[in-house]
Amino acid sequence: MTKARTSLISIEATPYYHCVSRCVRRSFLCGYDEQAQQSYEHRREWIEKRLLALAGAFCIDVCAYAVMSNHYHVVLHINAEKAKALSNIEVVERWLAFHHGPVLIRRFIQGDKLSEAEIERCNEIIEVWRQRLVSISWFMRLINQHIASEANREDNCTGHFWEGRFKSQALLDEKAVAAAMAYVDLNPVRAAIAETPESSDYTSVKARIDAIESNKTSPQGLFPFAGNPREKMPDGIPFRLMDYLALVDWTGRQVRDDKRGHIDNTSPPLLERLGFDAKSWLATCTQIEQGGIVGSETAIKAALPHLQRKRFCGFRLANR
């Protein structure tokens, strides 16, 4: 049975979520359709550009993404503090980057003289928009509506392009975030359409590796890595970038059907810090889409009230 979004997404439970949206048609979202003898590969770029453009307007950070042939994955971080710090003008500018605003708001932006009632109405509209800038539902809607419209125009047809709703998983702790990001970044490797993470086109891991090779600190539009947790922690993913890349590379060598081989003792140190052993990590990285909540048993118990759930459920990761 379909669950209400309030039982799936709650900033009080966690700011991190893994989302998946799948194409409803038999024809491809991207890639090459053998039956139709037509390539839709260019649509991968549509999704990547739209995703990163929306990340620049919304107060939602993109931690990881992968665009596949009939679906795409994203790991998102809701940046509520950033939204609270925005001025009214900044909220309007961000929202109007992807929408047409009412005449009253345009007058407000232009500095026209407004009555007290008009100013109050403007403030009400802006606060609604501020809340939408941290809404994953609105974020995913603006990706999917745009892609569906472009694809329908290209295919010269109408109707649904995506499944009715995107799937979301609450990532309750560092272990869940690391596992979901690795799972997403390694999707092309697991699907045997890429040999290595650095050759996995339209993924966040490739974008991060390309940025390193171009002497950039972080690719535009992606949430940066902030290093290991510490006092006065800057905004960012709570790992070191190079540790994460080493973990993804090592994991990719194990999860490929043709490259399982022997798991040696050179597993990356990030596994140890997160409390994983090699076997449980690999199991997690191939099964993480199960359930709507991912985290340790302790984290899941703490999150249930915020997600308006009573029954203990979700994909459980071992406590440290």
Buried (B, 14 or more C-beta within 10 A) or exposed (E): EEEEEEBBBBBEBBBBBBBBBEBBBEBBBBBEBEEEEEEBBEBBEBBBEBBBBBBEBBBBBBBBBBBBBBBBBBBBBBBBEBBEEBEBEBBBEBBBEBEEBEEBBEBBBEEEEBEEEBEEBBEEBBEEBBEBBBBBBBBBEBBBEBBBEBBBEEBEEEEEBBBEBBBBBBBBBBBBBBBBBBBBBBBBBBEEBBEBBBEBBBBBBBBBBEBBEEEEEBBEBBBBBBBEEEEEEEEBBBBBBEBBBBBBBBBBBBBBEEEEEEBEEEBBEBBEBBBBEBEBBBEBBBEBBEBBBBBBEBBBEBBBEBBEBEEEEBBBBEEE
